């Protein structure tokens, strides 16, 4: 699809264009002397922010779709799915093509006794990325908890209902244990996760994507700037165990104050 192709190549093209702009300011700016490079740097920054906003909007569409796919699953995805099954998870339906841009392939799994689902996915980016995470959704659609070993998961800004754990280098069973511990810790603070099932997975997943989009688009320029800074500085939000993260108690209190039921 043309939409997928554009989404794949746009970051590469825009990155090359911004680099070219910085070193080749147009001739009509020559009278400015060295200031012409400052002008082009500012123009490049504006273009970069715009590219990030467009990329996120494409990756988090207003209405994401899940379409069953019969295509062969990547071997590394199969290995991760096997790891989830070994932890007691069960497939939540077939493998899906996720209707984002570029399209991704995903296998969803649910745990029969814990309020946790897992996703194993392969992005359609260049190059593709295979990763997975554990997710629990808060009661009242107030947000969720995500645990993964991928620091990219903490790039996009969230709100008070966005709880994240990034444990770089942790094995799958370690991530699951940490996620369960975080779910229990939130419960002691009055924040509960709602139950899920294989039947509810598609709706839960697409609703979570929609919420993430709403949070980002509430301040797209500011959130894009924060995402760029986090990527450039390699600062990941949510590193370490949830209960040990700086400011986490204050975040929970803010979330509870915003809930009319509490």
VOBA-1610 file (N, C-alpha, C; in pm, whole numbers, padded with zeros to 5 digits, always signed):
BEGIN
Unk+00084-00119+00000Unk+00000+00000+00000Unk+00087+00125+00000Unk+00040+00227-00073Unk+00115+00351-00080Unk+00131+00416+00057Unk+00026+00407+00140Unk+00032+00464+00275Unk+00144+00401+00356Unk+00159+00269+00346Unk+00266+00199+00416Unk+00403+00242+00365Unk+00415+00252+00232Unk+00543+00289+00172Unk+00585+00428+00217Unk+00490+00521+00217Unk+00520+00657+00260Unk+00565+00658+00406Unk+00493+00586+00490Unk+00528+00582+00633Unk+00666+00521+00655Unk+00704+00423+00572Unk+00834+00360+00587Unk+00949+00452+00547Unk+00932+00521+00436Unk+01044+00598+00383Unk+01046+00742+00432Unk+00933+00793+00485Unk+00929+00934+00525Unk+01037+00971+00626Unk+01057+00894+00734Unk+01163+00932+00828Unk+01301+00936+00764Unk+01327+00843+00672Unk+01458+00838+00606Unk+01476+00960+00516Unk+01373+00990+00437Unk+01380+01103+00345Unk+01392+01234+00421Unk+01311+01249+00526Unk+01313+01373+00603Unk+01446+01390+00675Unk+01502+01281+00726Unk+01632+01289+00792Unk+01740+01334+00695Unk+01738+01278+00573Unk+01836+01318+00472Unk+01817+01464+00432Unk+01690+01506+00420Unk+01661+01644+00382Unk+01709+01742+00488Unk+01684+01710+00615Unk+01727+01798+00724Unk+01879+01809+00726Unk+01948+01696+00708Unk+02094+01698+00704Unk+02146+01783+00589Unk+02082+01769+00473Unk+02125+01849+00357Unk+02101+01998+00381Unk+01987+02031+00443Unk+01955+02172+00470Unk+02060+02237+00559Unk+02109+02163+00659Unk+02203+02220+00754Unk+02335+02260+00689Unk+02374+02186+00587Unk+02504+02211+00524Unk+02494+02282+00390Unk+02372+02300+00338Unk+02356+02365+00208Unk+02245+02469+00214Unk+02266+02576+00291Unk+02162+02680+00295Unk+02147+02744+00157Unk+02025+02784+00122Unk+02002+02843-00011Unk+02078+02974-00030Unk+02105+03006-00155Unk+02187+03123-00187Unk+02125+03253-00137Unk+01992+03262-00134Unk+01931+03390-00095Unk+01955+03423+00053Unk+02006+03326+00130Unk+02038+03352+00270Unk+02184+03394+00288Unk+02261+03399+00179Unk+02403+03431+00188Unk+02431+03563+00258Unk+02349+03668+00237Unk+02376+03795+00307Unk+02375+03783+00459Unk+02316+03680+00513Unk+02311+03665+00658Unk+02442+03614+00717Unk+02533+03571+00632Unk+02660+03519+00682Unk+02640+03389+00758Unk+02708+03379+00873Unk+02698+03255+00951Unk+02557+03235+01008Unk+02481+03343+01015Unk+02345+03330+01069Unk+02257+03242+00980Unk+02297+03227+00854Unk+02215+03145+00765Unk+02210+03000+00814Unk+02317+02956+00880Unk+02316+02821+00934Unk+02221+02809+01054Unk+02212+02918+01130Unk+02118+02919+01241Unk+01975+02911+01188Unk+01948+02989+01083Unk+01815+02988+01022Unk+01780+02848+00972Unk+01876+02783+00906Unk+01849+02651+00853Unk+01836+02548+00965Unk+01910+02567+01074Unk+01896+02476+01188Unk+01756+02487+01248Unk+01704+02610+01258Unk+01569+02629+01310Unk+01465+02568+01215Unk+01488+02587+01084Unk+01396+02528+00986Unk+01401+02376+00994Unk+01521+02322+01013Unk+01534+02178+01026Unk+01464+02126+01151Unk+01472+02202+01260Unk+01405+02162+01384Unk+01254+02158+01365Unk+01201+02260+01297Unk+01057+02263+01270Unk+01016+02144+01184Unk+01097+02113+01083Unk+01067+02000+00996Unk+01074+01868+01073Unk+01172+01857+01163Unk+01186+01736+01243Unk+01065+01716+01334Unk+01023+01822+01400Unk+00906+01813+01488Unk+00783+01774+01409Unk+00766+01837+01292Unk+00652+01803+01208Unk+00655+01657+01163Unk+00774+01607+01132Unk+00787+01467+01090Unk+00750+01372+01203Unk+00793+01405+01325Unk+00760+01320+01440Unk+00609+01318+01464Unk+00546+01436+01457Unk+00400+01443+01477Unk+00328+01358+01374Unk+00368+01370+01247Unk+00303+01292+01141Unk+00327+01143+01158Unk+00450+01106+01199Unk+00482+00964+01216Unk+00402+00903+01330Unk+00389+00977+01441Unk+00313+00925+01554Unk+00165+00916+01519Unk+00114+01017+01449Unk-00026+01014+01408Unk-00055+00894+01319Unk+00041+00857+01234Unk+00023+00741+01147Unk+00036+00610+01225Unk+00127+00610+01324Unk+00149+00488+01403Unk+00038+00467+01506Unk-00034+00575+01540Unk-00145+00566+01636Unk-00269+00626+01571Unk-00329+00556+01477Unk-00445+00611+01405Unk-00566+00625+01497Unk-00663+00705+01452Unk-00785+00724+01532Unk-00858+00593+01555Unk-00862+00509+01454Unk-00931+00381+01465Unk-00841+00271+01408Unk-00760+00213+01494Unk-00673+00104+01449Unk-00756-00022+01425Unk-00716-00100+01329Unk-00788-00224+01296Unk-00696-00344+01317Unk-00756-00456+01353Unk-00684-00582+01365Unk-00743-00679+01263Unk-00662-00719+01166Unk-00707-00808+01060Unk-00632-00940+01069Unk-00702-01052+01087Unk-00632-01181+01093Unk-00547-01202+00968Unk-00427-01255+00989Unk-00337-01278+00877Unk-00294-01424+00874Unk-00281-01475+00753Unk-00234-01612+00734Unk-00087-01614+00694Unk-00023-01497+00690Unk+00117-01490+00651Unk+00204-01559+00755Unk+00316-01612+00710Unk+00409-01680+00800Unk+00463-01583+00903Unk+00471-01628+01028Unk+00521-01544+01136Unk+00673-01554+01143Unk+00736-01442+01168Unk+00881-01436+01180Unk+00929-01536+01287Unk+01039-01611+01261Unk+01088-01709+01359Unk+01114-01650+01498Unk+01165-01527+01502Unk+01191-01466+01632Unk+01060-01435+01705Unk+00954-01406+01629Unk+00823-01388+01691Unk+00773-01520+01748Unk+00790-01628+01672Unk+00746-01760+01719Unk+00816-01797+01849Unk+00945-01765+01859Unk+01020-01797+01980Unk+00964-01720+02100Unk+00931-01593+02079Unk+00874-01512+02188Unk+00736-01564+02228Unk+00655-01598+02130Unk+00522-01653+02160Unk+00537-01780+02244Unk+00633-01866+02207Unk+00658-01987+02284Unk+00697-01956+02428Unk+00772-01847+02446Unk+00810-01807+02581Unk+00690-01765+02663Unk+00596-01694+02602Unk+00473-01655+02672Unk+00390-01778+02708Unk+00378-01871+02615Unk+00301-01993+02642Unk+00363-02070+02758Unk+00495-02074+02765Unk+00563-02142+02875Unk+00533-02076+03009Unk+00496-01948+03007Unk+00461-01876+03130Unk+00313-01890+03164Unk+00239-01967+03084Unk+00098-01989+03111Unk+00003-01907+03028Unk+00055-01824+02938Unk-00032-01743+02853Unk-00096-01828+02744Unk-00210-01781+02695Unk-00283-01848+02588Unk-00305-01751+02473Unk-00296-01798+02349Unk-00319-01708+02235Unk-00458-01644+02241Unk-00462-01517+02209Unk-00590-01444+02208Unk-00637-01429+02064Unk-00652-01542+01996Unk-00693-01538+01857Unk-00576-01560+01764Unk-00594-01531+01635Unk-00488-01554+01536Unk-00385-01442+01539Unk-00284-01456+01456Unk-00192-01345+01434Unk-00267-01235+01358Unk-00234-01111+01388Unk-00305-00999+01327Unk-00210-00908+01250Unk-00265-00848+01146Unk-00202-00731+01086Unk-00266-00610+01150Unk-00185-00528+01214Unk-00237-00411+01284Unk-00241-00294+01186Unk-00357-00232+01172Unk-00377-00126+01074Unk-00320+00006+01115Unk-00187+00009+01135Unk-00115+00133+01159Unk-00027+00157+01037Unk+00044+00267+01036Unk+00130+00295+00921Unk+00273+00321+00970Unk+00369+00238+00928Unk+00350+00118+00846Unk+00288+00004+00926Unk+00219-00086+00855Unk+00147-00195+00919Unk+00244-00285+00996Unk+00194-00339+01108Unk+00274-00429+01192Unk+00205-00564+01201Unk+00282-00666+01234Unk+00226-00799+01260Unk+00231-00823+01410Unk+00122-00875+01466Unk+00116-00893+01611Unk+00046-01023+01648Unk+00095-01085+01754Unk+00027-01197+01818Unk-00007-01154+01959Unk-00135-01164+01995Unk-00178-01128+02128Unk-00198-01252+02214Unk-00169-01239+02343Unk-00185-01351+02436Unk-00247-01298+02565Unk-00320-01384+02635Unk-00379-01345+02763Unk-00345-01450+02868Unk-00336-01406+02993Unk-00312-01499+03102Unk-00446-01539+03163Unk-00467-01665+03193Unk-00598-01711+03240Unk-00635-01664+03381Unk-00537-01628+03463Unk-00568-01591+03601Unk-00520-01452+03640Unk-00430-01394+03564Unk-00378-01261+03594Unk-00437-01160+03498Unk-00457-01034+03540Unk-00512-00932+03452Unk-00404-00875+03358Unk-00344-00965+03282Unk-00229-00930+03199Unk-00245-00989+03060Unk-00218-00908+02959Unk-00205-00965+02825Unk-00067-00932+02771Unk-00025-01011+02676Unk+00105-00992+02614Unk+00091-00965+02466Unk+00182-00889+02412Unk+00186-00868+02268Unk+00326-00899+02218Unk+00332-00974+02110Unk+00456-01001+02039Unk+00437-00941+01900Unk+00525-00853+01860Unk+00499-00781+01735Unk+00626-00759+01654Unk+00603-00739+01527Unk+00711-00706+01433Unk+00668-00581+01358Unk+00742-00474+01375Unk+00705-00348+01311Unk+00731-00354+01161Unk+00665-00264+01089Unk+00686-00255+00945Unk+00787-00150+00908Unk+00864-00102+01006Unk+00962+00002+00982Unk+01084-00052+00909Unk+01170+00038+00866Unk+01297+00001+00803Unk+01409+00044+00897Unk+01483-00051+00959Unk+01461-00196+00956Unk+01346-00235+01050Unk+01290-00355+01032Unk+01183-00400+01122Unk+01239-00431+01261Unk+01153-00420+01361Unk+01190-00448+01499Unk+01094-00553+01554Unk+01147-00658+01615Unk+01066-00760+01682Unk+01080-00739+01832Unk+00968-00725+01901Unk+00971-00701+02045Unk+00842-00752+02108Unk+00833-00739+02239Unk+00714-00784+02309Unk+00699-00703+02437Unk+00580-00709+02495Unk+00559-00646+02625Unk+00444-00712+02699Unk+00436-00680+02826Unk+00326-00722+02912Unk+00243-00597+02942Unk+00110-00611+02934Unk+00022-00495+02950Unk-00094-00529+03042Unk-00126-00435+03131Unk-00248-00442+03212Unk-00319-00309+03199Unk-00451-00313+03191Unk-00531-00193+03174Unk-00600-00158+03306Unk-00599-00032+03340Unk-00659+00013+03465Unk-00810+00016+03456Unk-00876-00011+03568Unk-01021-00001+03572Unk-01065+00142+03540Unk-01180+00153+03474Unk-01231+00285+03440Unk-01163+00349+03321Unk-01085+00271+03245Unk-01015+00322+03127Unk-00929+00444+03161Unk-00861+00435+03275Unk-00778+00547+03321Unk-00633+00536+03276Unk-00599+00430+03205Unk-00461+00414+03162Unk-00419+00270+03168Unk-00291+00247+03186Unk-00242+00111+03187Unk-00099+00102+03235Unk-00055-00021+03254Unk+00081-00053+03296Unk+00144-00139+03187Unk+00264-00100+03144Unk+00337-00175+03042Unk+00475-00209+03095Unk+00515-00333+03075Unk+00649-00378+03116Unk+00718-00440+02995Unk+00839-00395+02968Unk+00914-00451+02855Unk+01063-00432+02879Unk+01140-00494+02792Unk+01286-00478+02797Unk+01334-00377+02693Unk+01240-00315+02622Unk+01273-00226+02512Unk+01266-00080+02558Unk+01379-00008+02563Unk+01377+00130+02609Unk+01296+00223+02520Unk+01267+00182+02398Unk+01187+00267+02310Unk+01045+00286+02364Unk+01002+00194+02451Unk+00868+00203+02505Unk+00847+00324+02593Unk+00956+00387+02638Unk+00943+00506+02722Unk+00970+00635+02649Unk+00965+00632+02516Unk+00996+00752+02439Unk+00880+00850+02435Unk+00760+00799+02404Unk+00645+00888+02393Unk+00597+00932+02530Unk+00569+01060+02548Unk+00516+01108+02676Unk+00380+01045+02707Unk+00353+01028+02835Unk+00224+00976+02878Unk+00157+01073+02973Unk+00052+01027+03042Unk-00016+01109+03142Unk-00010+01036+03275Unk-00089+01081+03372Unk-00082+01021+03505Unk-00128+00876+03507Unk-00201+00832+03405Unk-00244+00694+03398Unk-00150+00604+03321Unk-00037+00659+03280Unk+00061+00582+03202Unk+00172+00534+03294Unk+00169+00406+03328Unk+00273+00346+03414Unk+00358+00253+03328Unk+00490+00267+03342Unk+00581+00190+03257Unk+00695+00133+03339Unk+00736+00016+03301Unk+00856-00045+03356Unk+00944-00088+03239Unk+01065-00037+03235Unk+01161-00078+03133Unk+01278-00146+03205Unk+01292-00274+03182Unk+01398-00352+03245Unk+01488-00406+03134Unk+01580-00324+03091Unk+01666-00358+02977Unk+01747-00483+03009Unk+01742-00580+02917Unk+01819-00702+02932Unk+01751-00811+03012Unk+01633-00781+03069Unk+01563-00882+03149Unk+01504-00991+03060Unk+01500-01112+03112Unk+01440-01224+03040Unk+01288-01218+03055Unk+01220-01296+02971Unk+01075-01289+02967Unk+01013-01322+03103Unk+01062-01426+03168Unk+01005-01463+03298Unk+01031-01357+03403Unk+01145-01286+03392Unk+01175-01177+03484Unk+01081-01059+03461Unk+01053-01032+03335Unk+00960-00923+03302Unk+00820-00953+03355Unk+00777-01078+03340Unk+00643-01115+03387Unk+00635-01103+03540Unk+00739-01149+03610Unk+00740-01139+03756Unk+00737-00993+03799Unk+00813-00908+03729Unk+00815-00766+03762Unk+00679-00702+03734Unk+00614-00745+03628Unk+00483-00689+03593Unk+00381-00727+03700Unk+00379-00852+03739Unk+00286-00895+03843Unk+00310-00820+03973Unk+00436-00798+04006Unk+00469-00723+04128Unk+00416-00580+04119Unk+00429-00520+04000Unk+00381-00383+03983Unk+00228-00376+03990Unk+00160-00476+03935Unk+00014-00481+03944Unk-00029-00488+04091Unk+00041-00572+04168Unk+00010-00585+04311Unk+00039-00456+04385Unk+00149-00389+04351Unk+00184-00263+04417Unk+00080-00156+04389Unk+00035-00146+04265Unk-00069-00048+04231Unk-00198-00078+04309Unk-00229-00205+04326Unk-00350-00243+04399Unk-00343-00193+04544Unk-00225-00199+04605Unk-00210-00151+04743Unk-00231-00001+04752Unk-00216+00069+04640Unk-00236+00215+04636Unk-00376+00251+04591Unk-00461+00153+04569Unk-00598+00180+04529Unk-00620+00188+04379Unk-00521+00145+04301Unk-00532+00145+04155Unk-00540+00001+04109Unk-00654-00039+04054Unk-00675-00178+04015Unk-00677-00194+03863Unk-00641-00313+03819Unk-00644-00347+03677Unk-00767-00433+03649Unk-00831-00409+03535Unk-00952-00485+03506Unk-00919-00618+03438Unk-01010-00712+03453Unk-00989-00845+03397Unk-00999-00840+03245Unk-00931-00932+03180Unk-00931-00938+03034Unk-00956-01082+02992Unk-00980-01101+02863Unk-01001-01234+02808Unk-00962-01233+02662Unk-00956-01352+02605Unk-00925-01360+02462Unk-01030-01287+02380Unk-01157-01295+02424Unk-01265-01231+02350Unk-01255-01079+02356Unk-01206-01026+02469Unk-01201-00881+02484Unk-01071-00821+02430Unk-00974-00907+02395Unk-00841-00857+02358Unk-00845-00756+02243Unk-00910-00785+02129Unk-00906-00687+02019Unk-00958-00549+02060Unk-01071-00546+02132Unk-01127-00418+02174Unk-01037-00349+02275Unk-00983-00427+02370Unk-00892-00369+02471Unk-00768-00311+02405Unk-00712-00385+02309Unk-00589-00340+02243Unk-00613-00212+02164Unk-00717-00209+02083Unk-00741-00091+02000Unk-00780+00029+02087Unk-00850+00004+02197Unk-00886+00114+02287Unk-00760+00172+02352Unk-00665+00085+02387Unk-00540+00132+02447Unk-00460+00217+02347Unk-00458+00176+02221Unk-00391+00256+02118Unk-00459+00392+02103Unk-00592+00391+02104Unk-00666+00516+02091Unk-00637+00611+02206Unk-00625+00557+02326Unk-00594+00642+02442Unk-00454+00701+02429Unk-00360+00619+02383Unk-00223+00667+02367Unk-00218+00780+02264Unk-00297+00767+02157Unk-00303+00873+02057Unk-00360+01001+02118Unk-00468+00987+02195Unk-00533+01104+02255Unk-00437+01179+02346Unk-00358+01104+02424Unk-00262+01168+02514Unk-00159+01244+02433Unk-00105+01183+02328Unk-00002+01251+02248Unk-00059+01372+02176Unk-00177+01357+02115Unk-00233+01464+02035Unk-00292+01577+02120Unk-00299+01558+02251Unk-00345+01668+02337Unk-00244+01783+02336Unk-00119+01754+02305Unk-00015+01856+02293Unk+00090+01803+02196Unk+00058+01792+02068Unk+00147+01721+01974Unk+00286+01783+01961Unk+00295+01916+01958Unk+00426+01979+01939Unk+00512+01958+02063Unk+00455+01987+02180Unk+00531+01968+02303Unk+00571+01823+02324Unk+00480+01731+02296Unk+00511+01589+02313Unk+00613+01542+02212Unk+00610+01596+02091Unk+00710+01560+01990Unk+00849+01607+02034Unk+00856+01729+02088Unk+00985+01780+02136Unk+01039+01692+02248Unk+00951+01651+02341Unk+00996+01563+02450Unk+01042+01428+02397Unk+00970+01375+02298Unk+01009+01246+02241Unk+01146+01256+02171Unk+01169+01365+02101Unk+01298+01385+02033Unk+01410+01395+02135Unk+01386+01471+02242Unk+01488+01486+02346Unk+01519+01352+02412Unk+01417+01274+02442Unk+01440+01145+02506Unk+01518+01052+02414Unk+01487+01056+02285Unk+01559+00971+02190Unk+01705+01014+02178Unk+01728+01146+02167Unk+01864+01197+02150Unk+01949+01176+02275Unk+01888+01192+02392Unk+01962+01181+02518Unk+01962+01039+02573Unk+01887+00949+02505Unk+01874+00810+02550Unk+01815+00801+02692Unk+01727+00895+02721Unk+01658+00893+02851Unk+01526+00819+02835Unk+01510+00712+02910Unk+01390+00630+02901Unk+01305+00651+03025Unk+01180+00688+03005Unk+01088+00702+03116Unk+01049+00564+03167Unk+01048+00546+03298Unk+01003+00419+03354Unk+01111+00315+03370Unk+01236+00354+03375Unk+01342+00254+03395Unk+01332+00198+03537Unk+01345+00068+03549Unk+01346+00003+03679Unk+01207-00034+03727Unk+01202-00094+03845Unk+01077-00139+03903Unk+00986-00021+03932Unk+00857-00039+03909Unk+00762+00070+03924Unk+00767+00132+04063Unk+00767+00050+04166Unk+00761+00101+04303Unk+00884+00181+04342Unk+00994+00169+04266Unk+01119+00237+04298Unk+01143+00360+04210Unk+01050+00389+04119Unk+01071+00501+04028Unk+01047+00635+04098Unk+01130+00735+04072Unk+01112+00866+04133Unk+00976+00927+04095Unk+00907+00982+04193Unk+00781+01051+04167Unk+00661+00962+04147Unk+00678+00830+04165Unk+00567+00739+04133Unk+00452+00755+04233Unk+00482+00779+04361Unk+00375+00796+04459Unk+00292+00920+04426Unk+00359+01028+04386Unk+00288+01150+04350Unk+00202+01128+04225Unk+00252+01050+04130Unk+00175+01021+04010Unk+00047+00946+04045Unk+00058+00847+04134Unk-00059+00771+04175Unk-00161+00863+04244Unk-00113+00951+04332Unk-00204+01042+04401Unk-00276+01133+04303Unk-00204+01183+04203Unk-00268+01269+04102Unk-00375+01193+04026Unk-00344+01067+03991Unk-00441+00985+03918Unk-00566+00963+04002Unk-00549+00932+04129Unk-00663+00906+04215Unk-00747+01033+04236Unk-00681+01148+04247Unk-00755+01273+04265Unk-00839+01306+04142Unk-00792+01262+04025Unk-00864+01294+03901Unk-00980+01200+03875Unk-00992+01094+03955Unk-01098+00995+03936Unk-01219+01033+04021Unk-01333+01064+03960Unk-01451+01105+04037Unk-01503+00997+04129Unk-01462+00872+04110Unk-01511+00763+04193Unk-01438+00753+04325Unk-01322+00825+04337Unk-01242+00813+04460Unk-01257+00936+04546
//
